[in-house]
Amino acid sequence: MNILRMVLMVLLMAVPCSAWAAELGLVRLSLVSGDVQVQAEDGDEWVPAVANMPLADGDRIWVPAGGRAELQLQYGVYLRLDARTALDIVELQEESFQFYLAEGRAYINNRKGGIDHIQVDTPHASAGIFDNSLVMVDAGQDGVTDVSVIKGYALVETERGRTRVSAGNALRLTDGTGAVIAPIEPPDGWETWNRSRDNRLVDGAESLRYVPDELDDYARDLDDYGRWHYVQEYGYVWAPRVSLPANWSPYRQGRWAWVRGNYVWISYEPWGWVPYHYGRWAFSSRIGWCWVPPSRGAVSWGPGYVGWVYTPTSVAWVPLAPGDVYYGYGSFGPLSVNITNAAIPRTIVRDYRNVHVRNAVTIIHRDTFLTGKKQRVTVRNPFTVGDASVGPPRFKPERETRRPVIKAIPAGHRPPERVNRVGVEEIRRERRLVPSEKGSVFTPGRQPDNLRVLRREAPRRTVVNPPLPAVRDQAVQGARPQQDRTKDTIERKRRSPGGPERVPGRRLEERPVKPPPATQRQIRQERPVTPSTAPPPVTRSQSQPVTVPPATSTPPRQERPAAVGPHAGRGEGRPPYRGGEKRGKREQGATTAPAPAPPQKPVNAPPDGARKMREKGGKEERQ
């Protein structure tokens, strides 16, 4: 590193870090299915959403019919949205997140070691969800709010008071009429899908041995799409194992979108969150392009760690190698320089190690960069010419620049007008974030009253699976008494061919069906047996006949095999959730299956070459 570069980095790193940088690293869209749309706080329209899109305070999400979305929050917290759901990100603090569910269904997995408090507001209620909890919140357009607690507990408050909902129970709140709590309903397709998503988070990931603690929550993505290799110069590196084009290089399959005052890389590759926003990329003659994770304690989210140059008609970038300094608008860790109020010398581009790697530099037309329209560009490598400007481009963004993907949304999938009636600023004024159990959302300054709740001993809906559609409809609308179904059976027999002859004006008597005579004799010969006395064994030489259970008896109930998964059961009897745990909150003394032994360092490796591998094992939780 030359003297000019060292002096520039020392002077400019003193500039305060921009606030937006920390915000954009807290939440990302980890799954997008269907025509999901997002409206940014500083935007005036809904844009199509894609996976690996960062979100921040004030952003709004709409999931139309046939779609679903998953938000991955910091510390491994997941929030999933079903079809026809509108969610606003109201406020993101270090240990407390606030969301507003205008309508639809949300599933919150605040695993053990997640964050202290998640507040989900609906038009008529507010649910406080705490650490080590699994909760579903449904907000209907008719003013009904359902809060179903699978694990942990939730504090639900309305203008009439507050109540606690424990695991295995569901609370239904109706607008101005009352509150009813009952056992949670059997799982439906929505909950089953969420369980399957949670189950993939339980198993330990191999990448936990190679990434720093701050990136543990993303180890599963690295395992699913790549493998680890040892490189003499950098230690253990990660490389994608999916089929890639021959001219592939990092930061090529995606788009630079204008997000919160900066150009942010939105990758279209499913694994493209961590490798493009943390660490650096290197090229190895043996394995090709590989990602070098940051060292422990030096993890910082960035909009895209590349070196920039641009001309009036073109934009070019190159992936930064380990040790390269990132020059951008904001401070993003120890190897970054804030150029907001400073100029970058032209000579720094000579220090980028990947500039001379084949296919490393990406060059596109200015119109393609801003609007997404394909335009050919025929220029030499701008990193080697002398008339190119250094640093992120200062082009004024256009309407299409805010879109992470150029895609048309059908009119029927756009957010309804009712979703746009209430803005995030209005929600912030009416609903304050209360991270403590002692405060009140609706009555600031005093404790809420106890909410009067009606208790029911059975779920609101009984889920059955009968073979006849008619009976299935009855299960939804309320089954009729047993004698009514018997009358229907008699009437069908009366009208069927070969059945009893129907006499006008006369009704058949409804008599119970008598068991066969043989069964009656056996019943008479049986003697009652006291619980403490077992009946004598019956052998073939004995004169008394073998007792046969009556034909009307119910067969013995077979035991169902134990369910598996992080919350397979309901209430207190479920297996422990083996998710990761937040830094500084791990329990000591818990036992679990040990993580695989870290790979041994080759003999020819230098003492200070590869970063020391660490062994990370999950901590088994206690309910």
N, C-alpha and C positions, 0 to 999 in steps of 0.2 A: 504494500500500500504506500503510494507516494506521499510526500509531505503535504502537498496541496489538498489531497483527498482527506487526510487526517485532520487538518485544520478546519476544513469546511464542515466535516461531520461534527466536530466538537462544538463549533459555533452555532450550527443550526439545530442540533438536537436539544438545545435549551428552550426552543419554542414550545409552548404548551401543546399537549396532544388535543386534537379536535374531539369534541364530545361524540360526534356521530360515529366515529370509528368503533368505540366501545359498544354502542347500541347495536350496530349491525352484526356484531359477533354473538349476540345473545339468542336469536331466534332464526331458524331457517325453515323453509318448506322442504321437508324430507320425503314427502310423497304427494303426488298430484295425479288424480284420476278424473278424467272428464274435463269440462270447460270451466275449471276453477279460475276465479278472477280476483285481482287485488287492486285496491285503491290506496295509494300512498298518501301520507298526511300532507305533503307538499304538492300533490297532483290533483287534477280536476276531473279525471276520468278513470274508469275501470279498465285495467289492462289484463291480458291473458297471463296466467301464472304458470311457472314451470318449477320442477324440483331444483333444489340448491339455490333458491332465491332467498336472499336475506330479508328479514322483516324487522321493524322497529316500532317504537311508540307512535300511535296515531294511525297505523296501517289498518285497513279493513279487508276482510276476506269473505267472498261469497262463493258457496258451493251449490251449483244448480242441480236439477234433477239428473240422476244417473252418475253423479260425481262423488268423490270423497277426497279428503285432504288430511295430511298429518304434519303437525308442527313439532319440531324437535327444539326444546329449550335447553338452556345451559344446565349443566349438572345432570343430564340424562333424563329430564322430564319430557313427557310426550303428551300432546293434546291433539285429539283426532276429531274430525268433523264429518258428519254424515251429509247426505244429499239434502238440499233445500235448507241450508244453514248459513246464517250471517253472524260473523264474529268480528269484534273490534278489539284491537290491542290498545288498552287504555293507558297503562303505565307499567314500566319495567324497572323495578328496583333490584338491589343486590340480592335480597332474600325475600322478596314479595313481588308477585306479578298480579296484575289486574286485567280481566277481560270482560267484555260485554257480549252476551249471547242474546241477540235480538230475537232470533227464532231458530228452530232446528234442534239438533242433538250434538252434544259434545261429550267426549270420553277423556278423562284426565287421569294420567298415570304419574303420580308424584311419588316415585319409588323411595325407598329408604335411603337417606343420604341425598335426597333431591334438594328442594328449597323449603324454607320454613312455612311459607304460606302462599296459597294461590286463591285469589278472589274471583269468582265468576258471577257477574251480575246478570239478571234477567229483567224484563220490564217491571216485574212486581216482586222480585225477591233478590237476595244476595246469598251466595253460598261460599263459606270459607273452608278451604280444603288444605289440610296440613300435611306435614311430612309423613311418608309411609302410608299413602292412601290411594285407593282406586275408586273413583266416583264418576257417575254418569249424570249429566244435567240436561234436561229436555225443556225447551221453551216453546209452548204452543201459541198459535196466533189467537186462540180464544182466551188468552190470559192465564192458562194453566201452566204451572211449573212443577216438574217432577225432579226430585233429587234422590238417586239410588246409590247407596254406599255398598260397594263390594268388599272393601278393605279399609281399615282405619275408621275415621269418623268425619263428619262435616257439621259445621254450625250454620244453620239456615236462618236468615232474618228477613222479616217483612216489616211493614209499618206498624203491625199489631204486636210484634214481639219477636223473640228468637228461641229456637229449640235446637237440641243436639240430636243428630241422626247417626246411630251407630251402625257397625257392619251388619249386613244381612237385612237391612230395612230400607224402605223407600217412603219418602214423604211427598204427598201431593198437595199443592197449594193452588187454590182457585181464587180468582180475583174477587175479593170482598166477601167471600162466603165462609171460608174456613180452611182447616188443615187436617189431613188424615194421614196417619202413618200405619204401614202394614208391612208384612214380610215382603222381601224383594221378589219380583216375578221371575219365572224361569228364563234362562237365557234365550234371546232371540237371535236373528241373523246378525244384527249390528254388534251385539256384545260378543258373539262367537268370533266374528272377524277381528275384533280388538284383542281377544284372547290369543288368537293365532299370531298377531303382530307382537304381543308381549312375550310370547314363548320364545321367539327368536332372540330376545334380549337376555335370556336366562343363561344360556350356555356361555362358557368362557371363550374368549377370543384369543387367537395366537398373537395378534398384533399388540396385545397388552404388554408383551415382553419388550417391545421395541419403541413404542411411542411414549412421550412424557405423560405424567399424570394428567395434565390439563386436557389431553386428547383421548383419554380412555373411553369417553362416551361414543367416539366415532370408530372404535377399533373394529366393530362388526362390518362396517362398509369396506374397510381395507381387506378383511379376510375374504369377503364374498367376491371381490373383483381383482385380487392381486396376490402376490407372494413376495416373501422377503429373501434378499440375497446379501451376501457379504462382499463388499468392495474394499480393497486394500486402503484406499485413500479416505473413505468416508465411514467405514464400518458397515452396519446393516442398513440397507436401503430397500424401498418398496417399488415394485414395478407392476403395472397392470398386466393381467394374463389373458384378457379378452383379445380377440382378433382386431388388429389395428391396421389402417392403411400403411403402405410402404413409406409414404411421405409424412407420416404422422409426427407431430411434436406437441408438447404441452401448450395450452392456451390457444387451441385452434378450433375445437368443436364446441362452439358456444357463441357468446355475444357480449360485448361491452355495453351495459345499460347504465343510464344516468340515474343514480340512486343517492338521494340526500346530498346533492352537491358534488358528486364525484363519479367517475366512471368505474363501475364494479363489474368484474368478470362473472358471468352467469354460465356455468358449464352445463352442457346437455348430456354429459356422461354421468351415469348414476353414482359413480364414486367421486365426483368432482367437487366436493366441498372442502375436505381437509387438504388434499394435495395442492389446491390452487389458492388457498387462503392462509396457509401456514407453511413454513419451511421453504426449501429451495429445490431446484431440479438440476440434475447432472446427467451427462452422457457417458456411458461406459461402452467400450468396444465389445465387451462380452455379452451384455444384456440389453444394451440400448439405453433409452431414456429411463431414468429412475428418480424417485422422490426421496430426498434426504430430510427426515423429520428434524424439527428444531430441538435443541438441547433443553433439558429440564430447567425451568425458571426463565427461559427466554422465549416463551410461547406468546405470540401476539397475532391477532387476526389482522389481515390486510385485504384491500380490495382486489388484489392480484399482483403477485410479486414478479414484475417484469420490468425491463428497461425500455423506456419510451424514446422515440424520435418521430417527428412529423414535419411535413411540408405543406404548402397550401393545397395540394391535391392528394396527398397520401398520408397514411398512418402506418407505423411499423412498431413492433415490439418483439422482445426476445426474453425467454425465461431466465431468471437470475439463478446463478450457480451459488453453492455454499460460499459464504464470505463476501458476496456482492452486496453493495449497499443499495437500498431502495430509496429513490427520490420521488416524493409525491406530496400531495396536499394533506398533511397530517402526519403525526408521528405514530409509527407502527412497530415499536419494539427497538431493541438495541442496534439493529443494523438497518435503520431507516433515517431519512433526513427530511424534515419539513421544509418545503420550498415555497410556502405560501408568500413569504415576504423576502425571498432571495432568488437569485438567478443561479442556474447550474452551468458550470464551465463545460465547454464542448469536449474537453479531453477525457471526461469520465467514461465516455462510451468505449474507449480503448481498453478499459479494465474489465468489461463484461466478457467472461470466459466463454460463454456459449455463442458469441457473435459469429465465430468462424466454424461452428458445427454445421454440418450439412442439414438443410431444411429447418434450422432452428429459428430463423427470422421469419415472421409473418408480416406480409405487406398487403394492405388493401386500399381501395380508393376511399377518399373522404366521404363520398355519398354512401358507399356501402357501410362505412363505420357509423354514420348518423341515421340512415333510413333503412338499412338492411337490403336495399336494392343492389343487385349484383352489377358491378362496374369493373371493367378491366383496368389494370394499372400496369404500366410498362416503365418502371424506373429501376435504377440500380439500387443496390443495398444502401438504404439511407444511413446506416450506421458507418459507412465508409466514405460517404461524401461530406463535403464541408458546409453545405447550405441548409442543413436540416436543424430544426429546433429540438432541444433535449428536454425531456420531461413529459408528463401526461399532456395530451392535446388540450388546447384552450378553446376548442370549437364550441360555439353556443349550441346546446342540445336542441333538437327538434322534437316534435310530438312523438315520432316513432322511436326516438332514442330512449324514451322512458319504458318502452316495451321490451321485456326480456326475450320475447319471441314474436315474430311477425305472424300473426294468426288471426283469422276472422272468427268472431263469436256469433252464433245464431241469435236472432232477436229473442227467441223463447228462452234462452239460457242467460240473458242479462238480468242483473238484480232488479227486483220489483221496486216500484216507487216507494213503497212503505219502508224499505231498507234505508233509503236516502233521507228520510224525514228527520231522523235524529243523528246528529253528528257527534264526533268523539269529544269535542270541546263541551258540548252540552252534557254529555255523560259525566265528564270530569267535574263539572259544577254540581251536579245532582248526586253523584255517588263518590264519596271519598274512599280512598284506599285505607283499610283498617287492618294492619298486619297482626294486631294483638287481639286476644279473645276478650279483653276488657272493654274495648271500644265499641261503638255502634256506627253502622253505615247510615241509617236513616235518622238517628237522633244524636248528632254530635254533642259531646259534652256530658252525656249521662249514659248509664247502663240501660240496655233495652229490657223491656218486660219479658216475662216468660210467655211464650206463645201457647195458647190453648190448643191442644191437639187431640183429635179423636183417634183412639187406638182400635185397630182391627186385627184379628188373629189369623186372617187368611189373606193371600194376595188379592189384589183387585181383579186380576184376570187369571182364570184357570186354563192352562195350556194343555190341550189334549190332542191326540192324533188318531181319531177314529177313521175307519175306512170309508164311511159314507159321507158325501159332501153335506147332506142335510143335517147330520149330527154335528159336523164341524161348524156350520152356521149357528147352530144352537149354542155351541160352546162359547161363541163370541157374543151372542145376543142374550144368553141366559137360558139354560136348559129347562125344559118343562118337567113337572113332577113325574114320578115313575108311573103312576096310574094312568096318566094321559098317554104315555107311550104304549101301555098295555091295551088301552082302548083302540089305538091305531092298529095294533097288531090284530086284534079281534075283527076290526072292520075289514082289514085286508083279507083275512081268511074267509070272511063271510062272502066277499065279492069274487074270490079266486075260484077257478074251475075245480070241482071235486071237493070244495069246502062245504061247511054246513049250509043247509038250505035256509035262505033268508025268508022270514015270514013278515009281511008288512005289518007295521004297528007293534012289533014285538022285538025286544032287545035281548041279545044273549047275555046270560049271567056271566059275570067275571069271577071265576072260581080259580083258586090256586091249583096248580098242577100237582097231582099226587105223585110221590116217588113210586118206583116199582115195588111190588110186594116183597121181593127178595130183600130189597134194601130196608123195608120196614121191619122185617123179621130180624135182620142183623142189628138194626138200631135198638129193638126191644131187648135183644140178648146182651147188648153192651152195658156195662156197669160203670158208673162214674168213678174215676180214679182221682184220689187226692193228690195235690201237687207234690207231697213228700213221699208218696208211695208209687213205685214203678210197677206196671202190670207184669204178671209172670210171663215168661216166654212161652210161645205157642208152637208145639211140634206137630208133625203129621200124625203121630200115634194118639194124640188127644182127640176126644170125641167132639169137643165143641168146634164149630167152624171158625175159620180165620175171619177176623173182622175186616170189612172193606169200608173205606171212608165213603160217606154218602156222596151221591152224584152231584149234589148241589154245593159241596164244600169247595173252598177256594184253594188252589194249589199253593204249596209253600212258595214264599217270595224268594227269588234268587238274589243273592247279594251282587250288587253292581261293582265292577272293579274300581279301585280307587282312581280318581281323576288325577291328572298330572298337570303341571303348569304353575305359574306364579300365583294364581288365585283361582285354582280349580274349584275349591269349595266355597262356601259362603259363610260369613261370620268368623268365629274364632277357630274353626277346625281346619282351615286351609293350610297347605304346605307353605313354608316360608318362601318369600320372594328373594331370588338370588341375584338381583340387579346390582350394578356397581354402586359405590358409595361415594359421597361427596368428600372432597378433600377436607381434612380436619374433623370429620365426623365418624370415622371408622370405629367400630367397636373392637376392643381387644379381647382376645380369648375365644372368639367364635371360630368354629371349625368348618371347613368345607374341603372339597376335593382339591388337592394341591395343583397349582398351575404347572404346565410342562416345564421341565428343567430348561433354563436358558441355554442356547447353543454355546458350545465351548469356543473360545477364541482361538483361531489358528496359531500355530507356533510362530509363524513368520510375521505375525501382526506386531506393529510397533507398540510399545507400552502405552503411549498416549494417543494412539491412532483411533481405533474404534471406541465409540462411547460405551461405557460399561452398561451391560444389560442388567435390567432389574427384573425381579420376579414378583409378579403381582397376582395375588389370589383373591377371589371374591370372598366376602365375609358373609357367613350365613346369618340371615336375619331371624329374629324371634318375633312371633306375632305379638 
